[in-house]
Amino acid sequence: MNAQNLASILLYLAVLLHLLGMSGWVQAKLSQPIQLATLAFMLTALFVLRKKKRKARRRTRKPPAEVAVMLERAEEGEPGK
C-alpha cells in the first residue's frame, strides 16, 4: 500500500468520525475523544504524505572549452583573436 492510498483512507476515517460527532448521535462525554481521534487521523495522514527532503549537493560546473582557451591566452599574454 503506497503512502497516498494510506493517507486517503486515514482522511476518509477522519471525515466519517467528524460527521458522526457532528450528527448528535453520540453522547456529550464522547465528543472530545471523537474530536481527538479525528485530529489524530488527519495528522497521521499528513505525516504519511510528507516526503523526506534531501540536501542537494552543489557541484561545480565545468566551464566550456572556449573559456579554457580564453584563460590560457590571457595567462600567456596573447591578445584575443
N, C-alpha and C positions, 0 to 999 in steps of 0.2 A: 504494500500500500504506500503510495507516494505521499509527500507532505501536503500537496494540495487537496487530495481526497480526504485525508485525515482532518485537515482544517475545516473543510466544508461540513463534514459530519459533526465536528465539535460545534460549529456555528449553528447548525440545524438544531442540535440539542439545546443550545443556549436560547434560541428563539422559542422552542417549544416550552422550556421551563419558564421563560418570561411570560409567554401567553397564558400558561397555567396559573402563574402567580397573579397576573392581571385579571383573570377571569372571575375571581372571587370564590372559587370552589374550594380553596384551601383555607385552613384556619389561620387566624391572625398571627398566632405564635409561630407558624411555619413560613411566613412570608420572608423573614430575614434569611433563613437558611436557603430558601429557593433563590433569593437575590444573590447571595454569596456563591451559590453553585453556578448561576448564570454568569457571574463575573469570572469565576474560575474557568469555565468553558471558553469564554471569549479570550482571556489572557493566554490560555493554553494554545488556542488557535493562532494567536499572534506569535507565540514562541515557536510553534511548529513551522510557521511560514517564514520566519526570519532567516536570512542567509548569512553564512559566515563570510565576513569581509576579509579579503586577503590584502596584505600590503603589497602594492605594486613596486617592483624594483625598477629603478630608473637606470636604463642602460645608456651609456654614452654612444651617441650616434657617430657612425663612421663618416667622415667627410667625403664628398665626391672626389674623384680623381683629379678634376680640374683645380680644386682647392689645393691639393698636394703639390701640383705642378707650380701653381702661383706662389706657394710658400717657398718652394725650392728656388725659384727665380728671385724672390725677394731676399732670401738669405744670401744668395750669391751676388746680389747687387746688379743683376742684369735688368735692363728696362723691359717692361712688358711689351710683347709684340701683338 
